[in-house]
Amino acid sequence: MTAPRFLPQRWRQGEAVAAHAEAIAGILDTPPVMARKDGLVLFAAIGCASLLPAMVAIKSLARPLQRGRVVLLDDGTLTAEDRAVLAHHFDDPQILRADSINLRGFPTGHGWESLLAMLERRSGEYWLRVSHDSVTLGDVPEIAAAIGSNRSLVELAPDSGPDPVLPFSEVFSSDVLTAGRWRYIHAGGGLAGLAAAQGGRIIAEAALALLPAPAANSKGRAEPDQAIGFIVGNEPMPVCLPKNLYRVWARGEEWRVGPAFLRFAPANSERNGAWADASRAAIALLAEPH
């Protein structure tokens, strides 16, 4: 087990981040994920503060899938030492810089870089994005089946209904004449998969133009978690992951084994204890043969 006191200070910025990093330092002792050029990309945005949690998120998802190569989006904070750690654990992954993504009219610094990177690079591979604040704890046959049939997928938001793929006009009011032909899914932010296909930036532009900003967003622009629900909703035969197996951990909930995938969203200020427990359970699984 890696001793917490040896973790670099850049991975321990702030009391909560430091406590979580110390709790999950065992991820550094788990076997590397070997790259497979088999048509799947496991993709995550990453930086110094999220390096260890992102390693847990990626490795725990890679374990049941047993396929794919890793691509990372550097928020600009990764050091040469960080990149060396990632090279060892993910078989020298491709690392994109967020400031290298051509936004061309999209907002800067709100996660659009991640979404556009996927859309512009998916022509020959399926891109599966996982958030750094998530943990996979079981088998994921629904994801494997979606990848195998090249169907885009999304994790559902907690407030999504029994029929998650809805006409856009039933969810949002719009004066745009073409709004009636679009569909929308109330998506969560933990998992999203984009099928191998040509193009995609045009639909991202439609999402930006049509989607209203959340009430809490002072920028007046739609956000990527909304946009992924719009984009996947308008893909052929989208896959909506079942909410009982892929879900957001509820604030104050005692963590238990059950869901295959849990996201510990930042809005849940009490997440750290449960997030650390789930992460340690995933780390223990990584030491076992699969």
Summary of the structure (lengths in Angstrom):
residues: 290
radius of gyration: 18.4
end to end distance: 21.1
largest distance: 59.8
contacts: 935
relative contact order: 0.16
helix: 38%
strand: 18%
